Amino acid sequence: MEALEEGSARMGGALAEARPQRPRPLLAPPEPGWGGFRAADLLVTAALRWRWLALAALLPALLGLGAALLVPTRFPATATLLVQTARDASAAADITGIGPNVVSVEVLKVTRAEAEILASPEVLRAALRATGPGAILPDQRATVGPEFDKAAEELGEALRWEAEPGSNLLRVTLSLPDRARALRGLEAILAAYFDRRALLAGDDGARLLAAELEQANARIRAVDERIRATREGAGVLEIAQDIQLANARREELSQRENRAREALATARAQLAAAEQQLAAQPARVLAFSDTTNLRTNDDSRNQLNRLLAERAHTATQYAPDWPGLRDLDRRIASQRALVQQEARTNFTTTREVRNPNQELLSNRAVTARLDMETLAGQLAEVTRQREAAERRGQALLAAEVALRDLQRERESLEGIARQLATREAALRIGEEARRQARAGVQVIQPPTAPVQGRSLRRVIAAGGVVLGLGLAAALALLLTLTRRTAATAEEAVRALRLPALARLGPLPGAGADLAPNPAMEDLASLLGDARVDGARPAAIQLVGAARDDGRGELARALAVTLARRDGGRVALVDLLGDGRAHLAALGSSAPAAERMPGEVLMLPTVLPRLFVSFEASESDLASPRASFARASGQMGRMRRAFETVIVVAPEDADSYAARRLAAVVDANLLVVRAERTAMGRARAARDAVLGAGGALLGLACTGLRPVLPRRLQGWA
């Protein structure tokens, strides 16, 4: 066996040396991340393994909800204490500059010491004794003995204190399941704690300076009242701004007064001009003059026309010598003579009207008088407002002087009050430092407890949900990193660093092989346009990494698509099986025919230009005993007999026969099935083809399905 492997290795090396090297496909550099990992791969893993992720998210969440239901509700009673440090061990720095300065860290020491005293076992026992058995803790039955000590320890565990950083405040909290017991217990603990201390008392020395300070403050308030009264009397808010506004107002009114005077002078000039023009105009002017020879209501011409019309009508009815016609002729002659006599007399008519210029000039004069009256009233009002603005400005100037004097007086009183306050504070601090021998504690907030109570149910439930989400995210990352199959074509491209020539869904069954397939049309056109060593690849091998990767169905669909075109004959050589499945799918059967040893037996199908091999795995193409020359010669004969040869690679892609066949064919196409083919085995098949010197065009992804929704497909 070792000799066979050694001989196969020697033959493979001789094959790589004897065959001219073909250009290998340009492999893209690996993308950043582990194995080309992207964040979008998490979406694909979540879509594939959503049940495990849902279980990982729901299990901690349900456990957190269950634990939250078992947590009891507690009522925290809280009180706030103010720790006042002594002068000899104070932590507060003196801000007056008179008292002694101390180190700030001493405040924390004093506050912690007071807190330790508050939570000491002696104080807790005194509180339990003062309230009696069962008043604070329900399990307390005695005031002495081990059970009493155990109750004191339980009370100490329920008691918490917290010192505010940077201050001398101390917060004490007692949490118990009952609100009344919590309040009662904290009040008892504080009472027991204050039994050992004394409240601070005041001193008479500081009151004297406090009284002087109060008198100074009263004088300041009196000055403030005078300032307020002065402002109200002058009606100002900001004296400088009001003075500026008063000056602007006075300037504006002066300009308006000048404009009113100019308008009044213009109106007077217009009135004088209108009156002068009115006096020079005549009262009446000629309207029109008419001369005619027609009198008013003259009907002689109309009568002549009627007589002429009557004679013409009568002449058509009677004889020319009729007496009526002679009478009409006589009347016509007399009427014509009358008309000629009246035409010699002329009549002249002349009309005069009132002069329109007088009316126009009168209107202009009236308008000018009205404008003069209006402008006179406006000028008087503007003059009044200007005088009022001048008086307002003088009043503001006087108020400014008074306010300046009052402000000086107030500043001097403030200086005196500031000195008194400093001396009073320094004296009070000194007296307290001399009188106090230790720190003092005051309650600034008595014990209070919420009505609703508090519990960790929401925190525990939220923690369970967050833990579930984190566990699901970690599981999704782990499943993504350990997933060895590609669910999308993009993942296969990144893992193999090969271009995806085809992205195919589930391949059709045996009954649909003869139906047109648009995806196969695109792949056939792409392979027809490919060039290897400057020529179209006539022999193409479909290499796979698993037996169920669908390369047989892909080869049959590709062969059917090529056979339907107008090209030459197409051969489908199946080295993965015996070819019976292809013959059955294409409507043919395997007849009993004699096959020559080493040759490939090709059988016709229902398509005229498509032929399928029968038991091709026993030919020289797949036999490990055949030489490279015999396999190359067999492939050359098939190229001459057929236009295109589609070869289905055998199962073992790393065998010598498979590597030899990868070098014999013109081009190789790696077939990867989504969610089935392991990327490690696919990379091994790719390296085997490239190591044998074969031309690898790219990869074809089969069995693809929409793993992600359409809206999320762009993220992947």
VMD Tcl script that draws the C-alpha trace (Angstrom):
set ca {
  {0.00 0.00 0.00}
  {2.82 2.39 0.81}
  {4.48 1.53 -2.51}
  {1.21 2.35 -4.33}
  {0.96 5.74 -2.59}
  {4.60 6.49 -3.34}
  {4.12 5.55 -6.98}
  {1.00 7.71 -7.17}
  {2.90 10.67 -5.74}
  {5.70 10.19 -8.26}
  {3.18 10.00 -11.09}
  {1.42 13.14 -9.87}
  {4.73 15.01 -9.78}
  {5.65 13.76 -13.24}
  {2.17 14.85 -14.43}
  {2.64 18.37 -13.07}
  {6.09 18.60 -14.70}
  {5.08 17.14 -18.09}
  {1.82 19.11 -18.50}
  {2.14 22.89 -19.18}
  {1.06 24.94 -16.22}
  {-2.31 26.72 -16.67}
  {-3.00 30.02 -15.00}
  {-4.65 29.48 -11.66}
  {-7.64 31.63 -10.66}
  {-6.79 34.79 -8.79}
  {-7.63 34.10 -5.16}
  {-8.75 37.09 -3.16}
  {-6.84 37.77 0.09}
  {-8.58 36.54 3.24}
  {-10.93 39.05 4.81}
  {-10.30 40.38 8.31}
  {-11.56 38.22 11.07}
  {-11.43 34.50 11.81}
  {-11.86 32.63 8.53}
  {-13.44 35.65 6.87}
  {-15.98 35.98 9.71}
  {-18.48 38.81 9.50}
  {-21.03 40.09 11.94}
  {-23.73 39.38 9.35}
  {-22.95 35.65 9.68}
  {-24.58 35.81 13.10}
  {-27.90 36.54 11.39}
  {-27.52 33.45 9.22}
  {-26.65 31.31 12.23}
  {-29.62 32.71 14.14}
  {-31.93 31.82 11.26}
  {-30.53 28.27 11.05}
  {-30.26 27.50 14.78}
  {-33.09 29.64 16.19}
  {-34.45 26.82 18.33}
  {-31.18 26.41 20.25}
  {-30.82 30.17 20.60}
  {-34.40 30.52 21.83}
  {-33.79 27.76 24.38}
  {-30.56 29.43 25.54}
  {-32.39 32.76 25.94}
  {-35.55 31.43 27.59}
  {-33.95 29.07 30.11}
  {-32.07 31.74 32.17}
  {-35.01 34.13 31.80}
  {-37.43 31.56 33.22}
  {-35.02 30.71 36.02}
  {-34.69 34.43 36.82}
  {-38.48 34.86 36.88}
  {-38.83 31.83 39.15}
  {-36.19 33.13 41.54}
  {-37.80 36.60 41.51}
  {-41.10 35.12 42.70}
  {-39.36 33.57 45.74}
  {-37.61 36.78 46.89}
  {-39.51 38.41 49.80}
  {-40.38 42.12 49.87}
  {-38.44 44.18 52.42}
  {-39.14 47.66 53.79}
  {-35.98 49.74 54.26}
  {-36.30 52.34 57.03}
  {-33.77 55.13 56.46}
  {-32.45 57.95 58.64}
  {-29.76 60.58 57.92}
  {-27.31 61.79 60.57}
  {-25.01 64.80 60.52}
  {-21.64 64.14 62.17}
  {-20.09 67.35 63.53}
  {-16.37 66.92 64.12}
  {-14.50 68.31 67.09}
  {-11.90 71.07 66.69}
  {-9.04 68.90 67.83}
  {-9.83 66.15 65.29}
  {-11.90 67.97 62.70}
  {-11.79 67.10 59.01}
  {-13.37 70.33 57.70}
  {-11.02 73.07 56.52}
  {-11.65 76.50 58.02}
  {-13.13 78.87 55.39}
  {-12.93 82.04 57.51}
  {-9.14 82.16 57.75}
  {-9.37 82.59 61.52}
  {-9.94 79.05 62.85}
  {-7.31 76.31 62.64}
  {-7.08 74.20 59.47}
  {-7.37 70.40 59.80}
  {-6.81 67.45 57.47}
  {-9.91 66.40 55.44}
  {-9.28 62.69 55.92}
  {-10.12 63.03 59.62}
  {-13.79 63.65 58.73}
  {-14.06 60.20 57.21}
  {-12.37 58.69 60.24}
  {-14.76 60.39 62.65}
  {-17.83 59.48 60.56}
  {-16.74 55.84 60.31}
  {-16.07 55.72 64.04}
  {-19.59 57.04 64.76}
  {-21.05 54.46 62.33}
  {-19.14 51.62 64.04}
  {-20.51 52.76 67.38}
  {-24.05 52.88 65.93}
  {-23.77 49.31 64.58}
  {-22.00 47.89 67.62}
  {-23.53 44.83 69.36}
  {-24.03 46.74 72.60}
  {-26.23 49.38 70.90}
  {-28.23 46.65 69.13}
  {-28.78 44.72 72.37}
  {-29.89 47.93 74.10}
  {-32.41 48.57 71.32}
  {-33.80 45.02 71.59}
  {-34.09 45.31 75.38}
  {-35.83 48.69 75.14}
  {-38.53 47.45 72.73}
  {-39.08 44.08 74.34}
  {-39.21 40.52 72.89}
  {-40.85 40.22 69.45}
  {-41.23 44.00 68.90}
  {-38.53 44.23 66.22}
  {-37.76 40.62 65.29}
  {-40.64 38.12 65.44}
  {-38.31 35.25 66.42}
  {-36.98 37.00 69.53}
  {-38.20 35.28 72.69}
  {-35.74 36.41 75.40}
  {-33.54 39.37 76.37}
  {-30.55 37.32 77.56}
  {-28.74 34.20 76.48}
  {-27.56 32.79 73.12}
  {-30.91 33.33 71.44}
  {-30.74 37.02 72.32}
  {-27.20 37.24 70.93}
  {-28.41 35.52 67.74}
  {-31.25 38.05 67.46}
  {-28.72 40.91 67.87}
  {-26.58 39.39 65.10}
  {-29.65 39.11 62.84}
  {-30.52 42.74 63.55}
  {-26.94 43.75 62.74}
  {-27.14 41.93 59.38}
  {-30.32 43.86 58.54}
  {-28.67 47.18 59.51}
  {-26.62 49.05 56.88}
  {-24.85 52.38 57.04}
  {-23.31 54.53 54.30}
  {-21.03 57.56 54.62}
  {-21.39 60.20 51.93}
  {-17.97 60.76 50.27}
  {-16.72 64.32 50.63}
  {-19.24 65.20 53.37}
  {-20.04 64.38 57.00}
  {-23.46 62.80 56.37}
  {-24.21 59.28 57.56}
  {-27.19 57.31 56.20}
  {-28.49 54.41 58.30}
  {-30.88 51.81 56.82}
  {-32.70 48.92 58.53}
  {-34.45 46.48 56.14}
  {-37.12 44.14 57.56}
  {-40.07 42.29 56.00}
  {-42.54 44.42 58.03}
  {-42.68 48.21 57.65}
  {-43.83 48.99 61.19}
  {-41.14 46.75 62.70}
  {-38.49 48.41 60.51}
  {-39.48 51.92 61.67}
  {-39.75 50.80 65.29}
  {-36.37 49.07 65.16}
  {-34.50 52.02 63.60}
  {-36.02 54.45 66.11}
  {-34.96 52.16 68.95}
  {-31.41 51.87 67.56}
  {-31.07 55.66 67.25}
  {-32.46 56.17 70.75}
  {-29.99 53.67 72.15}
  {-27.19 55.35 70.23}
  {-28.09 58.87 71.44}
  {-28.26 57.73 75.03}
  {-24.47 58.01 75.16}
  {-24.22 61.43 73.65}
  {-25.34 64.98 74.47}
  {-26.83 67.60 72.18}
  {-24.90 70.74 71.47}
  {-25.82 73.94 73.23}
  {-25.51 77.55 72.06}
  {-23.28 80.31 73.61}
  {-23.92 84.00 74.47}
  {-20.70 85.24 72.93}
  {-21.90 84.79 69.38}
  {-25.33 86.35 70.06}
  {-23.85 89.82 70.59}
  {-22.25 89.90 67.20}
  {-25.38 88.28 65.76}
  {-27.46 91.20 67.14}
  {-25.06 93.75 65.65}
  {-25.21 91.86 62.37}
  {-29.00 91.96 62.46}
  {-28.94 95.76 63.02}
  {-26.58 96.19 60.07}
  {-28.86 94.02 57.95}
  {-31.85 96.14 59.04}
  {-30.06 99.31 57.91}
  {-29.24 97.64 54.62}
  {-32.90 96.73 54.20}
  {-33.87 100.36 54.95}
  {-31.46 101.59 52.25}
  {-32.87 98.98 49.87}
  {-36.35 100.31 50.62}
  {-35.22 103.85 49.85}
  {-33.64 102.66 46.60}
  {-36.87 100.90 45.70}
  {-38.95 104.00 46.54}
  {-36.64 106.20 44.44}
  {-36.95 103.82 41.52}
  {-40.72 103.71 41.85}
  {-40.92 107.48 42.13}
  {-38.87 107.95 39.00}
  {-40.57 104.99 37.32}
  {-37.35 103.26 36.23}
  {-35.99 99.73 36.25}
  {-32.49 100.26 34.86}
  {-31.46 103.90 35.21}
  {-28.82 103.92 32.43}
  {-31.09 102.24 29.93}
  {-34.02 104.51 30.85}
  {-31.86 107.64 30.37}
  {-30.76 106.36 26.97}
  {-34.35 105.65 25.99}
  {-35.47 109.11 27.19}
  {-32.77 110.81 25.08}
  {-33.77 108.77 22.06}
  {-37.43 109.65 22.65}
  {-36.67 113.38 22.93}
  {-34.60 113.32 19.74}
  {-37.37 111.53 17.88}
  {-40.00 114.02 19.05}
  {-37.77 116.95 17.99}
  {-37.49 115.51 14.50}
  {-41.25 114.96 14.32}
  {-41.84 118.59 15.45}
  {-39.57 119.91 12.70}
  {-41.34 117.79 10.09}
  {-44.74 119.06 11.32}
  {-43.57 122.70 11.03}
  {-42.33 122.06 7.49}
  {-45.65 120.44 6.53}
  {-47.59 123.41 8.05}
  {-45.53 125.92 6.03}
  {-46.15 123.88 2.89}
  {-49.93 123.89 3.54}
  {-49.93 127.70 4.01}
  {-48.07 128.20 0.74}
  {-50.53 125.96 -1.11}
  {-53.51 127.91 0.35}
  {-52.08 131.27 -0.74}
  {-51.38 130.04 -4.26}
  {-54.89 128.53 -4.60}
  {-56.58 131.79 -3.43}
  {-54.48 133.88 -5.85}
  {-55.35 131.66 -8.81}
  {-59.04 131.61 -7.81}
  {-59.30 135.42 -7.90}
  {-57.93 135.59 -11.46}
  {-60.40 133.08 -12.94}
  {-63.65 134.31 -14.77}
  {-67.02 133.24 -13.45}
  {-68.39 131.73 -16.73}
  {-66.82 130.31 -19.90}
  {-68.21 129.47 -23.41}
  {-69.46 125.89 -23.67}
  {-70.43 125.78 -27.43}
  {-71.97 127.92 -30.36}
  {-74.30 126.48 -33.15}
  {-75.70 128.13 -36.42}
  {-78.52 126.42 -38.51}
  {-81.38 127.20 -40.99}
  {-83.76 124.73 -39.40}
  {-86.38 125.95 -37.02}
  {-87.45 124.07 -34.03}
  {-90.36 121.71 -34.69}
  {-90.27 122.52 -38.48}
  {-92.23 119.81 -40.38}
  {-92.40 121.38 -43.87}
  {-89.83 119.08 -45.43}
  {-91.57 116.03 -43.97}
  {-94.91 117.19 -45.39}
  {-93.32 117.70 -48.83}
  {-91.93 114.18 -48.75}
  {-95.33 112.77 -47.77}
  {-97.07 114.66 -50.62}
  {-94.54 113.34 -53.13}
  {-95.05 109.81 -51.87}
  {-98.85 110.20 -52.05}
  {-98.76 111.49 -55.67}
  {-96.55 108.63 -56.76}
  {-99.00 106.17 -55.25}
  {-102.04 107.91 -56.77}
  {-100.44 108.08 -60.22}
  {-100.33 104.31 -60.31}
  {-104.06 104.07 -59.56}
  {-105.64 106.82 -61.71}
  {-105.30 108.38 -65.16}
  {-102.91 111.29 -65.66}
  {-105.73 113.73 -66.23}
  {-107.51 112.87 -63.07}
  {-108.45 116.01 -61.06}
  {-107.03 114.61 -57.85}
  {-103.55 114.43 -59.39}
  {-103.75 118.08 -60.41}
  {-104.74 119.01 -56.85}
  {-101.74 117.07 -55.48}
  {-99.41 118.81 -57.93}
  {-100.68 122.21 -56.77}
  {-100.15 121.34 -53.08}
  {-96.66 120.01 -53.81}
  {-95.70 123.25 -55.59}
  {-96.91 125.43 -52.73}
  {-95.09 123.24 -50.15}
  {-91.83 123.30 -52.13}
  {-92.04 127.12 -52.32}
  {-92.49 127.25 -48.54}
  {-89.44 125.06 -47.98}
  {-87.30 127.25 -50.28}
  {-88.38 130.36 -48.44}
  {-87.52 128.95 -45.01}
  {-84.07 127.73 -46.19}
  {-82.98 131.36 -46.68}
  {-83.42 132.14 -42.89}
  {-80.44 131.19 -40.42}
  {-80.64 130.64 -36.55}
  {-77.56 130.94 -34.15}
  {-77.40 129.23 -30.61}
  {-74.65 130.11 -27.95}
  {-74.20 128.34 -24.46}
  {-72.00 129.39 -21.48}
  {-71.21 127.28 -18.32}
  {-69.60 127.89 -14.93}
  {-65.77 127.92 -14.91}
  {-64.54 124.41 -13.66}
  {-61.18 125.84 -12.54}
  {-62.94 127.82 -9.84}
  {-64.37 124.59 -8.34}
  {-60.98 122.84 -8.50}
  {-59.13 125.73 -6.90}
  {-61.87 126.09 -4.24}
  {-61.43 122.39 -3.33}
  {-57.68 122.82 -3.09}
  {-58.09 125.82 -0.84}
  {-60.46 123.92 1.46}
  {-58.04 120.96 1.56}
  {-55.14 123.28 2.42}
  {-57.14 124.87 5.26}
  {-57.99 121.39 6.67}
  {-54.33 120.34 6.44}
  {-53.31 123.49 8.24}
  {-55.74 122.84 11.07}
  {-54.61 119.20 11.31}
  {-50.91 120.05 11.27}
  {-51.45 122.78 13.84}
  {-53.04 120.24 16.21}
  {-50.31 117.70 15.50}
  {-47.59 120.30 16.08}
  {-49.13 121.24 19.42}
  {-49.30 117.56 20.51}
  {-45.72 116.83 19.41}
  {-44.52 119.95 21.21}
  {-46.31 118.80 24.36}
  {-44.73 115.32 24.12}
  {-41.28 116.82 23.56}
  {-41.62 119.01 26.65}
  {-42.77 115.96 28.64}
  {-39.76 113.97 27.38}
  {-37.42 116.78 28.44}
  {-38.99 116.82 31.90}
  {-38.65 112.99 32.02}
  {-34.95 113.24 31.17}
  {-34.35 115.82 33.91}
  {-36.17 113.62 36.42}
  {-34.07 110.60 35.40}
  {-30.86 112.58 35.84}
  {-31.94 113.60 39.34}
  {-32.91 110.00 40.16}
  {-29.51 108.78 38.89}
  {-27.73 111.11 41.32}
  {-29.92 109.95 44.24}
  {-29.49 106.27 43.39}
  {-25.73 106.65 43.11}
  {-25.59 108.13 46.62}
  {-27.83 105.39 48.03}
  {-25.72 102.70 46.35}
  {-22.56 104.07 47.94}
  {-24.26 104.01 51.33}
  {-25.41 100.43 50.79}
  {-21.94 99.25 49.78}
  {-20.46 100.72 52.93}
  {-23.13 99.03 55.06}
  {-22.49 95.71 53.26}
  {-18.80 95.96 54.09}
  {-19.66 96.51 57.76}
  {-22.13 93.59 57.74}
  {-19.57 91.32 56.06}
  {-17.00 92.10 58.72}
  {-19.54 91.49 61.49}
  {-20.57 88.16 59.90}
  {-16.93 87.05 59.65}
  {-16.19 87.98 63.23}
  {-19.41 86.36 64.47}
  {-18.64 83.11 62.61}
  {-15.05 83.06 63.83}
  {-16.13 83.71 67.42}
  {-18.80 81.00 67.25}
  {-16.36 78.47 65.79}
  {-13.79 79.28 68.44}
  {-16.31 78.96 71.28}
  {-17.60 75.68 69.94}
  {-14.06 74.37 69.51}
  {-13.27 75.18 73.10}
  {-16.46 73.72 74.50}
  {-16.68 70.53 72.46}
  {-14.58 67.64 73.58}
  {-15.77 65.18 70.95}
  {-17.84 64.99 67.81}
  {-21.56 65.67 67.86}
  {-24.29 63.94 65.87}
  {-27.66 65.38 64.85}
  {-30.59 63.73 63.12}
  {-31.43 65.72 60.01}
  {-33.91 63.14 58.66}
  {-35.96 60.98 61.04}
  {-36.58 57.32 60.21}
  {-38.86 56.90 57.18}
  {-39.85 53.83 55.15}
  {-41.59 53.48 51.77}
  {-45.18 52.33 51.73}
  {-44.81 49.90 48.82}
  {-41.62 48.25 49.94}
  {-38.66 47.20 47.87}
  {-37.44 43.88 46.55}
  {-34.95 42.49 44.10}
  {-37.61 40.84 41.98}
  {-37.25 43.18 39.04}
  {-33.47 43.13 39.27}
  {-33.36 39.34 39.38}
  {-35.90 39.02 36.55}
  {-34.03 41.58 34.45}
  {-30.77 39.83 35.25}
  {-32.24 36.55 34.05}
  {-33.39 38.17 30.82}
  {-30.03 39.85 30.27}
  {-28.22 36.60 31.10}
  {-30.43 34.75 28.63}
  {-29.74 37.29 25.92}
  {-26.03 37.18 26.63}
  {-26.02 33.38 26.64}
  {-27.95 33.35 23.36}
  {-25.50 35.84 21.84}
  {-22.51 33.79 23.04}
  {-24.08 30.61 21.71}
  {-24.78 32.31 18.38}
  {-21.14 33.40 18.18}
  {-19.92 29.92 19.12}
  {-22.20 28.26 16.56}
  {-21.08 30.74 13.93}
  {-17.40 30.08 14.63}
  {-17.87 26.30 14.70}
  {-20.20 26.07 11.71}
  {-18.38 24.21 8.93}
  {-20.98 24.56 6.18}
  {-21.97 27.58 4.15}
  {-25.63 28.57 4.14}
  {-25.29 31.36 1.55}
  {-23.26 31.84 -1.57}
  {-21.40 34.77 -0.01}
  {-20.12 32.54 2.79}
  {-18.92 29.97 0.28}
  {-17.14 32.66 -1.74}
  {-15.37 33.96 1.37}
  {-14.41 30.46 2.54}
  {-13.10 29.20 -0.81}
  {-12.00 32.54 -2.29}
  {-13.55 31.56 -5.62}
  {-16.10 33.45 -7.70}
  {-19.68 32.14 -7.61}
  {-20.68 31.32 -11.19}
  {-24.11 29.96 -10.27}
  {-26.47 30.40 -7.33}
  {-29.08 27.65 -7.57}
  {-31.92 26.62 -5.37}
  {-33.19 23.05 -5.02}
  {-32.56 21.31 -8.36}
  {-35.59 19.88 -10.24}
  {-36.46 16.22 -9.95}
  {-36.39 13.59 -12.66}
  {-39.72 14.65 -14.12}
  {-38.68 18.27 -14.61}
  {-35.21 17.84 -16.19}
  {-36.51 18.61 -19.67}
  {-38.22 21.86 -18.58}
  {-36.42 25.18 -19.36}
  {-34.39 26.52 -16.43}
  {-33.34 30.23 -16.51}
  {-30.54 29.63 -14.00}
  {-29.07 26.92 -16.21}
  {-29.32 29.22 -19.22}
  {-27.20 31.82 -17.40}
  {-24.62 29.22 -16.34}
  {-24.44 27.77 -19.87}
  {-23.91 31.23 -21.36}
  {-21.24 32.00 -18.77}
  {-19.34 28.76 -19.48}
  {-19.65 29.37 -23.22}
  {-18.06 32.81 -22.84}
  {-15.23 31.53 -20.57}
  {-11.73 31.20 -21.99}
  {-8.94 28.91 -20.81}
  {-5.57 29.32 -22.52}
  {-7.37 31.55 -25.04}
  {-9.90 28.88 -26.10}
  {-13.41 27.92 -25.08}
  {-13.40 24.97 -22.63}
  {-14.95 21.98 -24.41}
  {-14.54 19.51 -21.54}
  {-15.82 20.74 -18.17}
  {-15.64 18.66 -14.99}
  {-17.99 19.26 -12.02}
  {-15.93 18.58 -8.89}
  {-17.60 18.03 -5.54}
  {-16.66 17.50 -1.92}
  {-19.60 15.30 -0.91}
  {-21.66 12.66 -2.66}
  {-25.00 14.44 -2.03}
  {-23.86 17.88 -3.23}
  {-26.13 17.69 -6.31}
  {-23.38 17.83 -8.94}
  {-25.00 14.97 -10.87}
  {-28.36 16.77 -11.12}
  {-26.52 20.02 -11.96}
  {-24.54 18.31 -14.73}
  {-27.70 16.75 -16.20}
  {-29.59 20.09 -16.14}
  {-26.59 21.87 -17.71}
  {-26.29 19.18 -20.42}
  {-30.03 19.44 -21.23}
  {-29.73 23.24 -21.51}
  {-26.72 23.00 -23.83}
  {-28.42 20.30 -25.96}
  {-31.46 22.52 -26.48}
  {-29.31 25.19 -28.07}
  {-28.21 25.29 -31.71}
  {-24.70 24.02 -30.99}
  {-23.23 20.60 -31.54}
  {-23.66 17.39 -29.65}
  {-23.34 17.27 -25.85}
  {-21.94 14.34 -23.85}
  {-22.72 13.72 -20.17}
  {-20.06 11.48 -18.60}
  {-21.02 10.28 -15.10}
  {-18.01 9.02 -13.12}
  {-19.93 9.20 -9.82}
  {-22.48 6.54 -10.83}
  {-23.19 4.17 -13.70}
  {-25.44 6.62 -15.64}
  {-28.72 4.73 -15.15}
  {-30.27 7.58 -13.15}
  {-29.53 10.09 -15.93}
  {-30.91 7.78 -18.61}
  {-34.08 7.22 -16.59}
  {-34.51 10.94 -15.97}
  {-34.13 11.66 -19.69}
  {-36.60 9.01 -20.79}
  {-34.07 6.39 -21.91}
  {-32.88 3.03 -20.60}
  {-29.60 1.14 -20.49}
  {-29.73 -1.51 -23.24}
  {-27.57 -4.60 -23.21}
  {-24.65 -3.43 -25.36}
  {-21.04 -4.56 -25.54}
  {-18.55 -1.97 -24.36}
  {-14.95 -1.97 -25.42}
  {-12.45 -2.13 -22.54}
  {-11.24 1.32 -21.50}
  {-13.69 3.15 -23.74}
  {-16.70 5.26 -22.72}
  {-20.04 3.90 -23.95}
  {-22.35 6.81 -24.90}
  {-26.09 6.18 -25.25}
  {-28.64 8.46 -26.95}
  {-31.53 10.14 -25.10}
  {-34.84 11.69 -26.06}
  {-32.93 14.85 -27.00}
  {-31.25 14.38 -30.40}
  {-27.96 16.07 -29.46}
  {-27.60 14.73 -25.90}
  {-25.75 11.50 -25.08}
  {-25.24 9.94 -21.63}
  {-22.42 7.59 -20.62}
  {-23.05 4.09 -19.25}
  {-20.68 2.61 -16.66}
  {-18.04 5.26 -17.44}
  {-16.35 4.62 -14.07}
  {-14.71 1.54 -15.66}
  {-13.18 3.52 -18.54}
  {-9.67 4.92 -18.80}
  {-10.92 8.28 -17.51}
  {-11.56 6.95 -14.00}
  {-9.29 3.91 -13.87}
  {-6.21 4.41 -11.65}
  {-4.36 1.80 -13.78}
  {-4.64 3.85 -16.97}
  {-1.81 6.16 -17.90}
  {-2.08 9.87 -18.44}
  {-1.64 9.37 -22.20}
  {-4.54 6.92 -22.39}
  {-6.81 9.19 -20.34}
  {-5.76 12.23 -22.37}
  {-6.33 10.33 -25.61}
  {-9.77 9.21 -24.50}
  {-10.71 12.81 -23.65}
  {-9.32 13.99 -27.01}
  {-11.51 11.54 -28.89}
  {-14.55 12.71 -26.96}
  {-13.72 16.39 -27.76}
  {-13.63 15.51 -31.46}
  {-16.91 13.58 -31.27}
  {-18.83 16.09 -29.17}
  {-19.05 19.84 -29.01}
  {-19.25 19.92 -25.20}
  {-18.35 17.22 -22.66}
  {-19.79 17.51 -19.14}
  {-17.96 15.24 -16.67}
  {-19.30 14.39 -13.20}
  {-16.18 13.89 -11.03}
  {-15.81 10.74 -8.91}
  {-16.41 10.81 -5.17}
  {-12.77 10.70 -4.03}
  {-11.44 14.06 -5.26}
  {-7.96 13.41 -3.78}
  {-7.29 10.16 -5.68}
  {-4.76 9.99 -8.49}
  {-7.46 9.32 -11.10}
  {-9.42 12.38 -9.96}
  {-6.35 14.62 -9.99}
  {-5.35 13.29 -13.39}
  {-8.85 13.92 -14.73}
  {-8.73 17.51 -13.36}
  {-5.66 18.10 -15.51}
  {-7.08 16.31 -18.57}
  {-10.29 18.36 -18.86}
  {-10.22 21.94 -20.08}
  {-11.85 23.48 -17.00}
  {-13.21 22.48 -13.60}
  {-16.23 23.79 -11.68}
  {-16.44 23.22 -7.91}
  {-19.96 22.32 -6.74}
  {-20.92 23.23 -3.14}
  {-24.30 22.45 -1.61}
  {-25.61 24.92 0.91}
  {-25.83 23.63 4.51}
  {-24.43 20.24 3.41}
  {-20.91 20.55 2.02}
  {-18.18 21.01 4.65}
  {-15.93 23.92 3.77}
  {-12.84 21.97 4.84}
  {-13.54 19.23 2.33}
  {-14.41 21.83 -0.30}
  {-11.05 23.57 0.25}
  {-9.31 20.20 -0.01}
  {-11.04 19.52 -3.34}
  {-10.08 23.00 -4.55}
  {-6.44 22.49 -3.55}
  {-6.39 19.07 -5.20}
  {-7.58 20.51 -8.52}
  {-5.12 23.39 -8.38}
  {-2.29 21.10 -7.25}
  {-2.86 18.86 -10.28}
  {-2.50 21.85 -12.60}
  {-6.18 22.00 -13.51}
  {-8.01 25.18 -14.48}
  {-10.63 26.07 -11.86}
  {-13.23 28.53 -13.14}
  {-15.13 29.04 -9.89}
  {-17.86 27.42 -7.84}
  {-21.56 26.66 -8.21}
  {-23.79 26.81 -5.11}
  {-26.76 24.42 -5.08}
  {-29.57 23.91 -2.61}
  {-29.77 27.60 -1.70}
  {-32.87 28.75 0.14}
  {-33.91 32.11 1.60}
  {-32.43 31.73 5.07}
  {-33.07 35.34 6.11}
  {-36.14 37.52 5.53}
  {-36.01 39.78 2.52}
  {-35.34 42.88 4.63}
  {-32.28 41.29 6.26}
  {-30.79 39.70 3.15}
  {-28.86 42.89 2.39}
  {-27.05 42.61 5.77}
  {-25.77 39.14 4.93}
}
mol new
graphics top color blue
foreach p $ca { graphics top sphere $p radius 0.5 }
foreach p [lrange $ca 0 end-1] q [lrange $ca 1 end] { graphics top cylinder $p $q radius 0.2 }
display resetview
